[in-house]
Amino acid sequence: MNEREAMSMRILDSITNIMDFQETNDGGRLWWCFCFGDMLQYIADKTFGLDYDIDIGVLYEECDYKRLIAAFEGIGYKAKITCIHDVDEKPLNIHFKPIEDYIKDTPTLDVYFWYPVGELLYHTYDTKREGSKRPSEYVFKGVKREWLAPDRDVVEAERKVGQPGREQLLTDRGTWKFPIFDEASSLTMRLPFKIGHVLDEFYGPSWRFREYYKGQSRTRWVKKVKSCKELH
């Protein structure tokens, strides 16, 4: 194992520990997973590298962002809230920059707070890089909620079918914990419930050829609004 691989394992372990110990506002288990480039890289290459920004998703309605910021700043990341809901002023995206010496040359980390609208979940950030927490126009991209964070009964039914050990791979919140680096490793990659559906929606068929795909995520569900109150 080279130095870069060792660092990727260390960061993955730190992130997983932080996220697994986060609680919902009512003291339950927090839903979270890796998104976008990290998800794509794992499915295509079966690894967690440090070649792209690190992207994590949580649910807007259940994550305590102040606790999350404190946890990441405790291991050497500096938080900047880049985009907020203009009505209740809670974050929609938090950008973390590694500032401690041991991680300062590693990728930045973004947490996206998936916002519920009907049967969909939407994410956004400072898409036009205006530098304002309240952008002149919000651009929300969505996917079906059942692909990311399905109902508990759906999850329980899925955990009871298929190959032995499925209950260990699928959490009670509907995220997969896939072994990474090798089957015996204690490190896992946390991914959403319907991985293929999400990848097809965001990247189209070309996601299967990771080395050739360089575009940003796309979706048929896009909302462009001046204020978040227009989402509903």
C-alpha positions in Angstrom: 0.0 0.0 0.0 1.4 3.4 -1.0 1.2 6.6 0.9 -1.8 7.9 -1.1 -3.8 4.7 -0.6 -3.1 4.8 3.2 -4.3 8.4 3.3 -7.5 7.5 1.4 -8.2 4.8 3.9 -7.6 7.1 6.9 -9.9 9.8 5.5 -12.6 7.2 4.6 -12.4 5.8 8.1 -12.6 9.3 9.7 -15.6 10.3 7.6 -17.4 7.1 8.3 -16.9 7.3 12.0 -18.1 10.9 12.1 -21.2 10.3 10.0 -22.1 7.1 11.8 -22.1 8.8 15.2 -24.3 11.7 14.0 -27.9 11.5 15.2 -31.1 12.8 13.9 -32.9 15.6 15.8 -34.9 13.0 17.7 -31.9 10.9 18.6 -32.2 8.3 15.8 -29.7 7.0 13.3 -28.8 9.6 10.6 -29.3 8.8 7.0 -26.2 9.5 4.9 -24.2 8.3 1.9 -21.5 9.2 -0.5 -22.8 10.9 -3.6 -21.8 11.9 -7.1 -18.1 11.4 -8.0 -17.3 9.1 -5.0 -20.3 6.9 -5.7 -19.4 6.8 -9.4 -15.8 6.0 -8.7 -16.6 3.1 -6.3 -19.1 1.5 -8.7 -16.8 1.8 -11.7 -13.4 1.2 -10.0 -14.2 -0.4 -6.6 -12.1 2.1 -4.7 -12.2 5.3 -2.7 -9.6 7.5 -4.1 -8.5 11.1 -3.5 -8.8 12.2 -7.2 -12.1 14.1 -6.8 -13.8 16.3 -4.2 -15.6 14.2 -1.6 -19.4 14.5 -1.7 -21.7 13.4 1.1 -25.5 13.5 1.3 -27.7 13.9 4.3 -31.4 14.6 4.7 -32.3 18.3 5.2 -35.0 17.7 7.8 -33.0 15.5 10.1 -29.4 16.6 10.2 -28.1 18.9 13.0 -25.7 21.0 10.9 -24.0 22.6 13.9 -23.1 19.2 15.4 -21.8 18.1 11.9 -19.6 21.2 11.5 -18.1 20.7 15.0 -17.3 17.1 14.2 -15.5 17.8 11.0 -13.7 20.8 12.3 -12.5 18.5 15.1 -10.5 16.5 12.6 -9.0 19.4 10.7 -11.6 20.6 8.2 -12.7 24.3 8.1 -16.4 24.7 7.3 -17.9 27.3 5.0 -21.7 27.4 4.6 -22.0 28.2 0.9 -25.8 28.1 0.4 -28.8 28.4 2.7 -32.5 28.1 2.5 -33.6 31.7 2.3 -36.7 31.2 4.5 -35.5 29.2 7.5 -31.7 30.0 6.9 -30.6 26.4 7.4 -27.7 25.1 5.1 -28.3 23.4 1.8 -24.6 22.9 1.2 -21.5 23.1 3.5 -18.1 23.2 1.9 -15.2 21.8 4.1 -11.6 22.7 3.3 -8.8 20.5 4.8 -6.5 22.9 6.8 -4.5 20.6 9.1 -1.1 19.7 7.8 -1.8 16.0 7.6 -4.7 16.5 5.2 -4.1 19.9 3.6 -3.2 18.4 0.2 -6.3 16.2 0.1 -9.6 17.0 -1.6 -12.2 19.3 -0.2 -15.5 17.9 1.2 -19.0 18.9 0.5 -22.1 18.0 2.4 -25.4 18.3 0.5 -28.6 18.5 2.5 -31.2 16.8 0.3 -34.5 18.8 0.5 -37.9 17.0 0.3 -40.5 18.1 -2.2 -43.3 15.6 -2.6 -41.8 12.2 -3.7 -38.5 13.8 -4.7 -35.3 14.9 -2.9 -33.4 17.9 -4.3 -29.9 19.2 -3.7 -28.2 22.5 -4.6 -25.2 24.7 -3.9 -23.7 28.0 -5.1 -24.1 26.9 -8.7 -23.1 30.2 -10.2 -20.3 30.8 -7.7 -21.7 34.1 -6.7 -20.2 33.9 -3.2 -23.5 34.6 -1.5 -25.3 32.2 0.8 -28.5 33.4 -0.9 -28.0 33.0 -4.6 -29.8 35.2 -7.2 -31.3 31.9 -8.5 -31.4 28.5 -6.8 -30.9 25.6 -9.2 -32.2 22.4 -7.5 -31.6 18.9 -9.0 -33.7 16.1 -7.8 -34.1 12.3 -7.7 -36.9 10.1 -6.4 -36.8 9.8 -2.6 -37.3 6.0 -2.9 -33.9 5.7 -4.7 -32.0 7.5 -1.9 -33.9 7.1 1.4 -36.9 4.7 1.0 -39.5 4.0 3.7 -38.5 1.6 6.5 -40.9 -1.2 5.4 -39.3 -1.2 2.0 -35.8 -1.4 3.5 -36.8 -4.3 5.8 -38.3 -6.3 3.0 -35.1 -5.8 0.9 -32.9 -6.9 3.8 -34.7 -10.2 4.1 -34.3 -11.3 0.5 -31.3 -12.3 -1.6 -28.0 -13.7 -0.7 -26.8 -14.5 2.9 -25.4 -11.5 4.7 -27.6 -9.0 3.0 -28.8 -7.6 6.4 -25.2 -6.7 7.2 -24.7 -4.9 3.8 -28.0 -2.9 4.0 -28.5 -0.6 6.9 -31.9 0.0 8.4 -31.9 3.4 6.8 -31.6 1.9 3.3 -28.0 2.6 2.5 -25.5 0.0 1.4 -22.2 -0.7 3.3 -20.0 -2.3 0.6 -16.6 -3.6 1.5 -13.8 -1.5 0.1 -10.2 -2.4 -0.9 -10.9 -6.1 -0.1 -13.7 -8.3 1.2 -12.0 -8.7 4.6 -11.6 -5.0 5.2 -13.5 -3.3 8.0 -13.9 -0.2 5.9 -17.0 0.2 3.8 -18.4 2.5 1.2 -21.8 4.0 2.1 -24.0 4.2 -1.0 -27.7 4.9 -1.7 -30.5 2.3 -2.0 -31.0 2.3 -5.7 -27.5 3.0 -6.9 -28.0 2.1 -10.6 -31.1 4.3 -10.8 -29.3 7.2 -9.3 -26.3 6.8 -11.6 -28.4 6.4 -14.7 -30.4 9.5 -13.8 -27.4 11.7 -13.1 -24.8 10.5 -15.6 -26.7 8.5 -18.3 -25.2 5.3 -19.8 -21.7 6.7 -20.1 -21.2 6.4 -16.3 -20.1 2.8 -16.9 -17.0 4.2 -18.7 -15.8 6.3 -15.7 -12.5 7.1 -17.3 -14.2 8.9 -20.2 -17.0 10.6 -18.3 -16.1 14.2 -17.3 -19.5 15.9 -17.2 -21.6 17.1 -14.3 -24.7 15.4 -13.0 -27.9 15.9 -14.9 -31.5 15.0 -14.0 -35.0 15.3 -15.5 -36.1 17.0 -12.3 -34.7 20.5 -12.1 -36.2 23.5 -10.3 -34.9 27.0 -10.8 -36.4 29.4 -8.3 -35.6 32.8 -6.8 -36.7 31.7 -3.4 -37.0 28.3 -1.7 -40.6 29.1 -0.8 -41.3 28.5 -4.5 -40.3 24.8 -4.2 -43.7 23.6 -2.9 
